[in-house]
């Protein structure tokens, strides 16, 4: 489906979609907001669940839901809200900074089936001079894309929160908690971490 609007999170949806493993049965989009990414995932997985703790976001998501998608108002950190070890693919876009990082990652890993794949698109803040230089390089690109896409927008009522960790902390924490993850800082003020959960009995 085409994007209904553009922002820095939507910009990285193609990366998330490209990471969905072939033959994916159950996909979960954590912090699904108005459901735009979950609706895209529906073309890549047999069944998709979108979860968000905001009643307004789930209301908007359900209003546009169809087919193989279920939207739940719940907190993924609540150990009883979603079945553990179920999902072949879990995405979390601009989500993990809304909770302590270790708790957020542990909650996502708990939901992932053995052999499943986790994709985090995260946010961090600048600390070093290099951080500011890299962030500055994103400004002209963002302005160009914003104009090309007709403006930068987000759904009304979307919860916002500033990230507590700086880029170096996010990188070190991701590599520690998700050994072997493919971590990369992206130009438009996001980082990505892609991690495959070991099969049961694997290291």
PyMOL commands that place a pseudoatom at each C-alpha (Angstrom):
pseudoatom trace, name=CA, resn=UNK, resi=1, chain=A, elem=C, hetatm=0, pos=[0.000, 0.000, 0.000]
pseudoatom trace, name=CA, resn=UNK, resi=2, chain=A, elem=C, hetatm=0, pos=[1.116, 3.569, -0.530]
pseudoatom trace, name=CA, resn=UNK, resi=3, chain=A, elem=C, hetatm=0, pos=[1.984, 5.792, 2.398]
pseudoatom trace, name=CA, resn=UNK, resi=4, chain=A, elem=C, hetatm=0, pos=[-0.826, 8.032, 3.624]
pseudoatom trace, name=CA, resn=UNK, resi=5, chain=A, elem=C, hetatm=0, pos=[1.728, 10.479, 4.974]
pseudoatom trace, name=CA, resn=UNK, resi=6, chain=A, elem=C, hetatm=0, pos=[5.465, 10.808, 5.475]
pseudoatom trace, name=CA, resn=UNK, resi=7, chain=A, elem=C, hetatm=0, pos=[7.654, 11.280, 8.532]
pseudoatom trace, name=CA, resn=UNK, resi=8, chain=A, elem=C, hetatm=0, pos=[11.011, 9.994, 9.754]
pseudoatom trace, name=CA, resn=UNK, resi=9, chain=A, elem=C, hetatm=0, pos=[9.477, 6.764, 11.045]
pseudoatom trace, name=CA, resn=UNK, resi=10, chain=A, elem=C, hetatm=0, pos=[7.500, 6.051, 7.875]
pseudoatom trace, name=CA, resn=UNK, resi=11, chain=A, elem=C, hetatm=0, pos=[10.707, 6.677, 5.915]
pseudoatom trace, name=CA, resn=UNK, resi=12, chain=A, elem=C, hetatm=0, pos=[12.195, 3.508, 7.414]
pseudoatom trace, name=CA, resn=UNK, resi=13, chain=A, elem=C, hetatm=0, pos=[9.175, 1.271, 6.860]
pseudoatom trace, name=CA, resn=UNK, resi=14, chain=A, elem=C, hetatm=0, pos=[10.694, -0.228, 3.671]
pseudoatom trace, name=CA, resn=UNK, resi=15, chain=A, elem=C, hetatm=0, pos=[13.721, -1.354, 5.686]
pseudoatom trace, name=CA, resn=UNK, resi=16, chain=A, elem=C, hetatm=0, pos=[11.409, -3.052, 8.184]
pseudoatom trace, name=CA, resn=UNK, resi=17, chain=A, elem=C, hetatm=0, pos=[9.429, -4.755, 5.437]
pseudoatom trace, name=CA, resn=UNK, resi=18, chain=A, elem=C, hetatm=0, pos=[12.578, -5.984, 3.693]
pseudoatom trace, name=CA, resn=UNK, resi=19, chain=A, elem=C, hetatm=0, pos=[13.621, -7.715, 6.921]
pseudoatom trace, name=CA, resn=UNK, resi=20, chain=A, elem=C, hetatm=0, pos=[10.481, -9.869, 7.187]
pseudoatom trace, name=CA, resn=UNK, resi=21, chain=A, elem=C, hetatm=0, pos=[11.592, -13.487, 6.729]
pseudoatom trace, name=CA, resn=UNK, resi=22, chain=A, elem=C, hetatm=0, pos=[10.128, -15.555, 3.926]
pseudoatom trace, name=CA, resn=UNK, resi=23, chain=A, elem=C, hetatm=0, pos=[7.230, -17.694, 5.030]
pseudoatom trace, name=CA, resn=UNK, resi=24, chain=A, elem=C, hetatm=0, pos=[6.452, -15.495, 8.039]
pseudoatom trace, name=CA, resn=UNK, resi=25, chain=A, elem=C, hetatm=0, pos=[3.328, -16.758, 9.772]
pseudoatom trace, name=CA, resn=UNK, resi=26, chain=A, elem=C, hetatm=0, pos=[2.803, -14.434, 12.746]
pseudoatom trace, name=CA, resn=UNK, resi=27, chain=A, elem=C, hetatm=0, pos=[4.049, -10.833, 12.716]
pseudoatom trace, name=CA, resn=UNK, resi=28, chain=A, elem=C, hetatm=0, pos=[3.714, -8.320, 15.532]
pseudoatom trace, name=CA, resn=UNK, resi=29, chain=A, elem=C, hetatm=0, pos=[4.059, -4.540, 15.273]
pseudoatom trace, name=CA, resn=UNK, resi=30, chain=A, elem=C, hetatm=0, pos=[4.669, -3.098, 18.735]
pseudoatom trace, name=CA, resn=UNK, resi=31, chain=A, elem=C, hetatm=0, pos=[3.605, 0.496, 19.267]
pseudoatom trace, name=CA, resn=UNK, resi=32, chain=A, elem=C, hetatm=0, pos=[1.576, 0.250, 16.076]
pseudoatom trace, name=CA, resn=UNK, resi=33, chain=A, elem=C, hetatm=0, pos=[0.030, 3.711, 16.339]
pseudoatom trace, name=CA, resn=UNK, resi=34, chain=A, elem=C, hetatm=0, pos=[-2.619, 4.176, 13.668]
pseudoatom trace, name=CA, resn=UNK, resi=35, chain=A, elem=C, hetatm=0, pos=[-1.655, 0.875, 12.067]
pseudoatom trace, name=CA, resn=UNK, resi=36, chain=A, elem=C, hetatm=0, pos=[0.043, 2.087, 8.898]
pseudoatom trace, name=CA, resn=UNK, resi=37, chain=A, elem=C, hetatm=0, pos=[3.033, -0.276, 9.229]
pseudoatom trace, name=CA, resn=UNK, resi=38, chain=A, elem=C, hetatm=0, pos=[0.872, -3.203, 10.362]
pseudoatom trace, name=CA, resn=UNK, resi=39, chain=A, elem=C, hetatm=0, pos=[-1.227, -2.816, 7.222]
pseudoatom trace, name=CA, resn=UNK, resi=40, chain=A, elem=C, hetatm=0, pos=[1.933, -3.000, 5.130]
pseudoatom trace, name=CA, resn=UNK, resi=41, chain=A, elem=C, hetatm=0, pos=[3.102, -6.076, 7.047]
pseudoatom trace, name=CA, resn=UNK, resi=42, chain=A, elem=C, hetatm=0, pos=[-0.165, -7.790, 6.129]
pseudoatom trace, name=CA, resn=UNK, resi=43, chain=A, elem=C, hetatm=0, pos=[1.254, -8.355, 2.666]
pseudoatom trace, name=CA, resn=UNK, resi=44, chain=A, elem=C, hetatm=0, pos=[4.324, -10.098, 4.090]
pseudoatom trace, name=CA, resn=UNK, resi=45, chain=A, elem=C, hetatm=0, pos=[2.862, -12.366, 6.801]
pseudoatom trace, name=CA, resn=UNK, resi=46, chain=A, elem=C, hetatm=0, pos=[-0.068, -14.741, 7.129]
pseudoatom trace, name=CA, resn=UNK, resi=47, chain=A, elem=C, hetatm=0, pos=[-1.310, -12.965, 10.256]
pseudoatom trace, name=CA, resn=UNK, resi=48, chain=A, elem=C, hetatm=0, pos=[-0.425, -9.573, 11.755]
pseudoatom trace, name=CA, resn=UNK, resi=49, chain=A, elem=C, hetatm=0, pos=[-1.088, -8.182, 15.209]
pseudoatom trace, name=CA, resn=UNK, resi=50, chain=A, elem=C, hetatm=0, pos=[-0.659, -4.512, 16.024]
pseudoatom trace, name=CA, resn=UNK, resi=51, chain=A, elem=C, hetatm=0, pos=[-0.455, -3.541, 19.679]
pseudoatom trace, name=CA, resn=UNK, resi=52, chain=A, elem=C, hetatm=0, pos=[-0.455, -0.103, 21.269]
pseudoatom trace, name=CA, resn=UNK, resi=53, chain=A, elem=C, hetatm=0, pos=[-1.288, 1.130, 24.766]
pseudoatom trace, name=CA, resn=UNK, resi=54, chain=A, elem=C, hetatm=0, pos=[-2.968, 4.281, 23.423]
pseudoatom trace, name=CA, resn=UNK, resi=55, chain=A, elem=C, hetatm=0, pos=[-6.757, 3.875, 23.105]
pseudoatom trace, name=CA, resn=UNK, resi=56, chain=A, elem=C, hetatm=0, pos=[-6.883, 6.656, 20.503]
pseudoatom trace, name=CA, resn=UNK, resi=57, chain=A, elem=C, hetatm=0, pos=[-4.224, 5.039, 18.319]
pseudoatom trace, name=CA, resn=UNK, resi=58, chain=A, elem=C, hetatm=0, pos=[-5.999, 1.679, 18.428]
pseudoatom trace, name=CA, resn=UNK, resi=59, chain=A, elem=C, hetatm=0, pos=[-9.293, 3.360, 17.582]
pseudoatom trace, name=CA, resn=UNK, resi=60, chain=A, elem=C, hetatm=0, pos=[-7.688, 4.890, 14.480]
pseudoatom trace, name=CA, resn=UNK, resi=61, chain=A, elem=C, hetatm=0, pos=[-6.017, 1.605, 13.558]
pseudoatom trace, name=CA, resn=UNK, resi=62, chain=A, elem=C, hetatm=0, pos=[-9.204, -0.424, 13.847]
pseudoatom trace, name=CA, resn=UNK, resi=63, chain=A, elem=C, hetatm=0, pos=[-11.093, 2.083, 11.717]
pseudoatom trace, name=CA, resn=UNK, resi=64, chain=A, elem=C, hetatm=0, pos=[-8.871, 1.160, 8.761]
pseudoatom trace, name=CA, resn=UNK, resi=65, chain=A, elem=C, hetatm=0, pos=[-8.335, -2.533, 9.599]
pseudoatom trace, name=CA, resn=UNK, resi=66, chain=A, elem=C, hetatm=0, pos=[-9.132, -5.346, 7.207]
pseudoatom trace, name=CA, resn=UNK, resi=67, chain=A, elem=C, hetatm=0, pos=[-8.162, -8.900, 6.336]
pseudoatom trace, name=CA, resn=UNK, resi=68, chain=A, elem=C, hetatm=0, pos=[-5.490, -10.636, 8.353]
pseudoatom trace, name=CA, resn=UNK, resi=69, chain=A, elem=C, hetatm=0, pos=[-4.791, -7.867, 10.909]
pseudoatom trace, name=CA, resn=UNK, resi=70, chain=A, elem=C, hetatm=0, pos=[-5.806, -7.677, 14.571]
pseudoatom trace, name=CA, resn=UNK, resi=71, chain=A, elem=C, hetatm=0, pos=[-5.287, -4.557, 16.675]
pseudoatom trace, name=CA, resn=UNK, resi=72, chain=A, elem=C, hetatm=0, pos=[-5.030, -4.797, 20.462]
pseudoatom trace, name=CA, resn=UNK, resi=73, chain=A, elem=C, hetatm=0, pos=[-5.003, -2.070, 23.088]
pseudoatom trace, name=CA, resn=UNK, resi=74, chain=A, elem=C, hetatm=0, pos=[-2.328, -3.426, 25.423]
pseudoatom trace, name=CA, resn=UNK, resi=75, chain=A, elem=C, hetatm=0, pos=[1.153, -2.865, 26.798]
pseudoatom trace, name=CA, resn=UNK, resi=76, chain=A, elem=C, hetatm=0, pos=[3.740, -5.250, 25.359]
pseudoatom trace, name=CA, resn=UNK, resi=77, chain=A, elem=C, hetatm=0, pos=[5.641, -5.040, 28.660]
pseudoatom trace, name=CA, resn=UNK, resi=78, chain=A, elem=C, hetatm=0, pos=[2.692, -6.644, 30.448]
pseudoatom trace, name=CA, resn=UNK, resi=79, chain=A, elem=C, hetatm=0, pos=[3.678, -10.298, 30.541]
pseudoatom trace, name=CA, resn=UNK, resi=80, chain=A, elem=C, hetatm=0, pos=[0.038, -11.403, 30.279]
pseudoatom trace, name=CA, resn=UNK, resi=81, chain=A, elem=C, hetatm=0, pos=[-1.050, -9.196, 27.370]
pseudoatom trace, name=CA, resn=UNK, resi=82, chain=A, elem=C, hetatm=0, pos=[0.517, -11.153, 24.491]
pseudoatom trace, name=CA, resn=UNK, resi=83, chain=A, elem=C, hetatm=0, pos=[1.609, -14.782, 24.112]
pseudoatom trace, name=CA, resn=UNK, resi=84, chain=A, elem=C, hetatm=0, pos=[5.320, -15.315, 24.676]
pseudoatom trace, name=CA, resn=UNK, resi=85, chain=A, elem=C, hetatm=0, pos=[7.484, -17.018, 22.067]
pseudoatom trace, name=CA, resn=UNK, resi=86, chain=A, elem=C, hetatm=0, pos=[4.828, -16.752, 19.367]
pseudoatom trace, name=CA, resn=UNK, resi=87, chain=A, elem=C, hetatm=0, pos=[5.839, -14.272, 16.697]
pseudoatom trace, name=CA, resn=UNK, resi=88, chain=A, elem=C, hetatm=0, pos=[8.122, -15.014, 13.758]
pseudoatom trace, name=CA, resn=UNK, resi=89, chain=A, elem=C, hetatm=0, pos=[8.696, -11.290, 13.260]
pseudoatom trace, name=CA, resn=UNK, resi=90, chain=A, elem=C, hetatm=0, pos=[8.480, -8.379, 15.697]
pseudoatom trace, name=CA, resn=UNK, resi=91, chain=A, elem=C, hetatm=0, pos=[8.892, -4.728, 14.722]
pseudoatom trace, name=CA, resn=UNK, resi=92, chain=A, elem=C, hetatm=0, pos=[9.238, -1.800, 17.101]
pseudoatom trace, name=CA, resn=UNK, resi=93, chain=A, elem=C, hetatm=0, pos=[9.494, 1.609, 15.426]
pseudoatom trace, name=CA, resn=UNK, resi=94, chain=A, elem=C, hetatm=0, pos=[10.150, 4.580, 17.740]
pseudoatom trace, name=CA, resn=UNK, resi=95, chain=A, elem=C, hetatm=0, pos=[8.994, 2.493, 20.699]
pseudoatom trace, name=CA, resn=UNK, resi=96, chain=A, elem=C, hetatm=0, pos=[11.849, 1.339, 22.913]
pseudoatom trace, name=CA, resn=UNK, resi=97, chain=A, elem=C, hetatm=0, pos=[12.726, 4.825, 24.225]
pseudoatom trace, name=CA, resn=UNK, resi=98, chain=A, elem=C, hetatm=0, pos=[9.326, 4.974, 25.952]
pseudoatom trace, name=CA, resn=UNK, resi=99, chain=A, elem=C, hetatm=0, pos=[10.582, 2.521, 28.609]
pseudoatom trace, name=CA, resn=UNK, resi=100, chain=A, elem=C, hetatm=0, pos=[13.888, 1.579, 30.251]
pseudoatom trace, name=CA, resn=UNK, resi=101, chain=A, elem=C, hetatm=0, pos=[15.903, 0.102, 27.390]
pseudoatom trace, name=CA, resn=UNK, resi=102, chain=A, elem=C, hetatm=0, pos=[16.671, -3.233, 29.041]
pseudoatom trace, name=CA, resn=UNK, resi=103, chain=A, elem=C, hetatm=0, pos=[13.007, -3.755, 29.944]
pseudoatom trace, name=CA, resn=UNK, resi=104, chain=A, elem=C, hetatm=0, pos=[11.899, -2.824, 26.432]
pseudoatom trace, name=CA, resn=UNK, resi=105, chain=A, elem=C, hetatm=0, pos=[14.323, -5.193, 24.712]
pseudoatom trace, name=CA, resn=UNK, resi=106, chain=A, elem=C, hetatm=0, pos=[13.563, -8.032, 27.136]
pseudoatom trace, name=CA, resn=UNK, resi=107, chain=A, elem=C, hetatm=0, pos=[9.849, -7.587, 26.454]
pseudoatom trace, name=CA, resn=UNK, resi=108, chain=A, elem=C, hetatm=0, pos=[10.351, -7.744, 22.702]
pseudoatom trace, name=CA, resn=UNK, resi=109, chain=A, elem=C, hetatm=0, pos=[12.645, -10.770, 22.887]
pseudoatom trace, name=CA, resn=UNK, resi=110, chain=A, elem=C, hetatm=0, pos=[10.135, -12.586, 25.110]
pseudoatom trace, name=CA, resn=UNK, resi=111, chain=A, elem=C, hetatm=0, pos=[7.463, -12.280, 22.412]
pseudoatom trace, name=CA, resn=UNK, resi=112, chain=A, elem=C, hetatm=0, pos=[9.707, -13.528, 19.612]
pseudoatom trace, name=CA, resn=UNK, resi=113, chain=A, elem=C, hetatm=0, pos=[9.558, -17.191, 18.592]
pseudoatom trace, name=CA, resn=UNK, resi=114, chain=A, elem=C, hetatm=0, pos=[12.817, -19.174, 18.492]
pseudoatom trace, name=CA, resn=UNK, resi=115, chain=A, elem=C, hetatm=0, pos=[14.441, -18.414, 15.147]
pseudoatom trace, name=CA, resn=UNK, resi=116, chain=A, elem=C, hetatm=0, pos=[12.304, -15.289, 14.755]
pseudoatom trace, name=CA, resn=UNK, resi=117, chain=A, elem=C, hetatm=0, pos=[13.525, -11.836, 13.778]
pseudoatom trace, name=CA, resn=UNK, resi=118, chain=A, elem=C, hetatm=0, pos=[13.341, -8.559, 15.689]
pseudoatom trace, name=CA, resn=UNK, resi=119, chain=A, elem=C, hetatm=0, pos=[13.672, -5.152, 14.023]
pseudoatom trace, name=CA, resn=UNK, resi=120, chain=A, elem=C, hetatm=0, pos=[14.040, -2.054, 16.185]
pseudoatom trace, name=CA, resn=UNK, resi=121, chain=A, elem=C, hetatm=0, pos=[13.980, 1.423, 14.695]
pseudoatom trace, name=CA, resn=UNK, resi=122, chain=A, elem=C, hetatm=0, pos=[15.086, 3.530, 17.640]
pseudoatom trace, name=CA, resn=UNK, resi=123, chain=A, elem=C, hetatm=0, pos=[15.847, 7.081, 18.659]
pseudoatom trace, name=CA, resn=UNK, resi=124, chain=A, elem=C, hetatm=0, pos=[18.686, 8.624, 20.657]
pseudoatom trace, name=CA, resn=UNK, resi=125, chain=A, elem=C, hetatm=0, pos=[20.036, 12.076, 21.415]
pseudoatom trace, name=CA, resn=UNK, resi=126, chain=A, elem=C, hetatm=0, pos=[23.270, 13.826, 20.559]
pseudoatom trace, name=CA, resn=UNK, resi=127, chain=A, elem=C, hetatm=0, pos=[26.165, 14.006, 22.988]
pseudoatom trace, name=CA, resn=UNK, resi=128, chain=A, elem=C, hetatm=0, pos=[29.469, 14.216, 21.116]
pseudoatom trace, name=CA, resn=UNK, resi=129, chain=A, elem=C, hetatm=0, pos=[30.632, 16.622, 18.448]
pseudoatom trace, name=CA, resn=UNK, resi=130, chain=A, elem=C, hetatm=0, pos=[30.465, 13.804, 15.906]
pseudoatom trace, name=CA, resn=UNK, resi=131, chain=A, elem=C, hetatm=0, pos=[26.860, 13.153, 16.912]
pseudoatom trace, name=CA, resn=UNK, resi=132, chain=A, elem=C, hetatm=0, pos=[25.981, 16.758, 16.071]
pseudoatom trace, name=CA, resn=UNK, resi=133, chain=A, elem=C, hetatm=0, pos=[27.834, 16.605, 12.751]
pseudoatom trace, name=CA, resn=UNK, resi=134, chain=A, elem=C, hetatm=0, pos=[26.023, 13.438, 11.675]
pseudoatom trace, name=CA, resn=UNK, resi=135, chain=A, elem=C, hetatm=0, pos=[22.682, 14.852, 12.783]
pseudoatom trace, name=CA, resn=UNK, resi=136, chain=A, elem=C, hetatm=0, pos=[23.382, 18.042, 10.859]
pseudoatom trace, name=CA, resn=UNK, resi=137, chain=A, elem=C, hetatm=0, pos=[23.973, 16.051, 7.690]
pseudoatom trace, name=CA, resn=UNK, resi=138, chain=A, elem=C, hetatm=0, pos=[20.403, 14.788, 7.924]
pseudoatom trace, name=CA, resn=UNK, resi=139, chain=A, elem=C, hetatm=0, pos=[18.838, 18.239, 7.843]
pseudoatom trace, name=CA, resn=UNK, resi=140, chain=A, elem=C, hetatm=0, pos=[19.039, 18.931, 4.070]
pseudoatom trace, name=CA, resn=UNK, resi=141, chain=A, elem=C, hetatm=0, pos=[17.952, 15.372, 3.283]
pseudoatom trace, name=CA, resn=UNK, resi=142, chain=A, elem=C, hetatm=0, pos=[14.976, 15.666, 5.602]
pseudoatom trace, name=CA, resn=UNK, resi=143, chain=A, elem=C, hetatm=0, pos=[13.970, 19.012, 4.114]
pseudoatom trace, name=CA, resn=UNK, resi=144, chain=A, elem=C, hetatm=0, pos=[14.203, 17.618, 0.584]
pseudoatom trace, name=CA, resn=UNK, resi=145, chain=A, elem=C, hetatm=0, pos=[12.161, 14.531, 1.420]
pseudoatom trace, name=CA, resn=UNK, resi=146, chain=A, elem=C, hetatm=0, pos=[9.607, 16.550, 3.351]
pseudoatom trace, name=CA, resn=UNK, resi=147, chain=A, elem=C, hetatm=0, pos=[9.000, 18.758, 0.342]
pseudoatom trace, name=CA, resn=UNK, resi=148, chain=A, elem=C, hetatm=0, pos=[8.932, 15.779, -2.033]
pseudoatom trace, name=CA, resn=UNK, resi=149, chain=A, elem=C, hetatm=0, pos=[6.404, 13.923, 0.143]
pseudoatom trace, name=CA, resn=UNK, resi=150, chain=A, elem=C, hetatm=0, pos=[4.147, 16.916, 0.674]
pseudoatom trace, name=CA, resn=UNK, resi=151, chain=A, elem=C, hetatm=0, pos=[5.134, 17.611, 4.258]
pseudoatom trace, name=CA, resn=UNK, resi=152, chain=A, elem=C, hetatm=0, pos=[6.045, 15.796, 7.454]
pseudoatom trace, name=CA, resn=UNK, resi=153, chain=A, elem=C, hetatm=0, pos=[2.997, 14.577, 9.358]
pseudoatom trace, name=CA, resn=UNK, resi=154, chain=A, elem=C, hetatm=0, pos=[1.958, 12.142, 12.043]
pseudoatom trace, name=CA, resn=UNK, resi=155, chain=A, elem=C, hetatm=0, pos=[-1.446, 10.868, 13.202]
pseudoatom trace, name=CA, resn=UNK, resi=156, chain=A, elem=C, hetatm=0, pos=[-3.293, 13.079, 15.666]
pseudoatom trace, name=CA, resn=UNK, resi=157, chain=A, elem=C, hetatm=0, pos=[-2.845, 11.941, 19.247]
pseudoatom trace, name=CA, resn=UNK, resi=158, chain=A, elem=C, hetatm=0, pos=[0.409, 10.046, 18.692]
pseudoatom trace, name=CA, resn=UNK, resi=159, chain=A, elem=C, hetatm=0, pos=[2.268, 9.826, 22.042]
pseudoatom trace, name=CA, resn=UNK, resi=160, chain=A, elem=C, hetatm=0, pos=[5.688, 11.514, 21.967]
pseudoatom trace, name=CA, resn=UNK, resi=161, chain=A, elem=C, hetatm=0, pos=[8.665, 11.179, 24.296]
pseudoatom trace, name=CA, resn=UNK, resi=162, chain=A, elem=C, hetatm=0, pos=[12.289, 12.287, 24.100]
pseudoatom trace, name=CA, resn=UNK, resi=163, chain=A, elem=C, hetatm=0, pos=[14.930, 9.525, 24.164]
pseudoatom trace, name=CA, resn=UNK, resi=164, chain=A, elem=C, hetatm=0, pos=[16.941, 9.164, 27.371]
pseudoatom trace, name=CA, resn=UNK, resi=165, chain=A, elem=C, hetatm=0, pos=[20.017, 7.515, 25.815]
pseudoatom trace, name=CA, resn=UNK, resi=166, chain=A, elem=C, hetatm=0, pos=[22.600, 9.080, 23.523]
pseudoatom trace, name=CA, resn=UNK, resi=167, chain=A, elem=C, hetatm=0, pos=[23.796, 7.340, 20.372]
pseudoatom trace, name=CA, resn=UNK, resi=168, chain=A, elem=C, hetatm=0, pos=[26.788, 5.636, 21.953]
pseudoatom trace, name=CA, resn=UNK, resi=169, chain=A, elem=C, hetatm=0, pos=[24.710, 4.280, 24.827]
pseudoatom trace, name=CA, resn=UNK, resi=170, chain=A, elem=C, hetatm=0, pos=[22.087, 2.943, 22.430]
pseudoatom trace, name=CA, resn=UNK, resi=171, chain=A, elem=C, hetatm=0, pos=[24.708, 1.196, 20.296]
pseudoatom trace, name=CA, resn=UNK, resi=172, chain=A, elem=C, hetatm=0, pos=[26.456, -0.430, 23.261]
pseudoatom trace, name=CA, resn=UNK, resi=173, chain=A, elem=C, hetatm=0, pos=[23.194, -1.495, 24.895]
pseudoatom trace, name=CA, resn=UNK, resi=174, chain=A, elem=C, hetatm=0, pos=[21.815, -3.010, 21.693]
pseudoatom trace, name=CA, resn=UNK, resi=175, chain=A, elem=C, hetatm=0, pos=[24.970, -5.016, 21.064]
pseudoatom trace, name=CA, resn=UNK, resi=176, chain=A, elem=C, hetatm=0, pos=[25.065, -6.208, 24.663]
pseudoatom trace, name=CA, resn=UNK, resi=177, chain=A, elem=C, hetatm=0, pos=[21.423, -7.235, 24.917]
pseudoatom trace, name=CA, resn=UNK, resi=178, chain=A, elem=C, hetatm=0, pos=[21.112, -8.551, 21.338]
pseudoatom trace, name=CA, resn=UNK, resi=179, chain=A, elem=C, hetatm=0, pos=[24.415, -10.323, 20.644]
pseudoatom trace, name=CA, resn=UNK, resi=180, chain=A, elem=C, hetatm=0, pos=[25.224, -10.388, 16.948]
pseudoatom trace, name=CA, resn=UNK, resi=181, chain=A, elem=C, hetatm=0, pos=[22.582, -7.825, 16.033]
pseudoatom trace, name=CA, resn=UNK, resi=182, chain=A, elem=C, hetatm=0, pos=[23.093, -5.762, 12.899]
pseudoatom trace, name=CA, resn=UNK, resi=183, chain=A, elem=C, hetatm=0, pos=[23.177, -2.239, 14.307]
pseudoatom trace, name=CA, resn=UNK, resi=184, chain=A, elem=C, hetatm=0, pos=[23.392, 0.882, 12.173]
pseudoatom trace, name=CA, resn=UNK, resi=185, chain=A, elem=C, hetatm=0, pos=[22.898, 4.571, 12.779]
pseudoatom trace, name=CA, resn=UNK, resi=186, chain=A, elem=C, hetatm=0, pos=[20.689, 6.075, 10.089]
pseudoatom trace, name=CA, resn=UNK, resi=187, chain=A, elem=C, hetatm=0, pos=[20.773, 9.555, 8.615]
pseudoatom trace, name=CA, resn=UNK, resi=188, chain=A, elem=C, hetatm=0, pos=[17.303, 10.738, 9.628]
pseudoatom trace, name=CA, resn=UNK, resi=189, chain=A, elem=C, hetatm=0, pos=[17.864, 10.603, 13.409]
pseudoatom trace, name=CA, resn=UNK, resi=190, chain=A, elem=C, hetatm=0, pos=[17.151, 6.913, 13.851]
pseudoatom trace, name=CA, resn=UNK, resi=191, chain=A, elem=C, hetatm=0, pos=[19.156, 3.749, 14.389]
pseudoatom trace, name=CA, resn=UNK, resi=192, chain=A, elem=C, hetatm=0, pos=[18.212, 0.220, 13.385]
pseudoatom trace, name=CA, resn=UNK, resi=193, chain=A, elem=C, hetatm=0, pos=[18.971, -3.045, 15.121]
pseudoatom trace, name=CA, resn=UNK, resi=194, chain=A, elem=C, hetatm=0, pos=[18.087, -6.322, 13.396]
pseudoatom trace, name=CA, resn=UNK, resi=195, chain=A, elem=C, hetatm=0, pos=[18.448, -9.497, 15.458]
pseudoatom trace, name=CA, resn=UNK, resi=196, chain=A, elem=C, hetatm=0, pos=[17.632, -13.137, 14.886]
pseudoatom trace, name=CA, resn=UNK, resi=197, chain=A, elem=C, hetatm=0, pos=[16.656, -15.066, 18.013]
pseudoatom trace, name=CA, resn=UNK, resi=198, chain=A, elem=C, hetatm=0, pos=[18.559, -18.339, 18.332]
pseudoatom trace, name=CA, resn=UNK, resi=199, chain=A, elem=C, hetatm=0, pos=[16.674, -21.553, 17.871]
pseudoatom trace, name=CA, resn=UNK, resi=200, chain=A, elem=C, hetatm=0, pos=[15.907, -23.359, 21.117]
pseudoatom trace, name=CA, resn=UNK, resi=201, chain=A, elem=C, hetatm=0, pos=[19.082, -24.996, 22.297]
pseudoatom trace, name=CA, resn=UNK, resi=202, chain=A, elem=C, hetatm=0, pos=[21.224, -22.654, 20.167]
pseudoatom trace, name=CA, resn=UNK, resi=203, chain=A, elem=C, hetatm=0, pos=[23.830, -20.272, 21.511]
for i in range(1, 203): cmd.bond("trace and resi %d" % i, "trace and resi %d" % (i + 1))
show_as sticks, trace
zoom trace
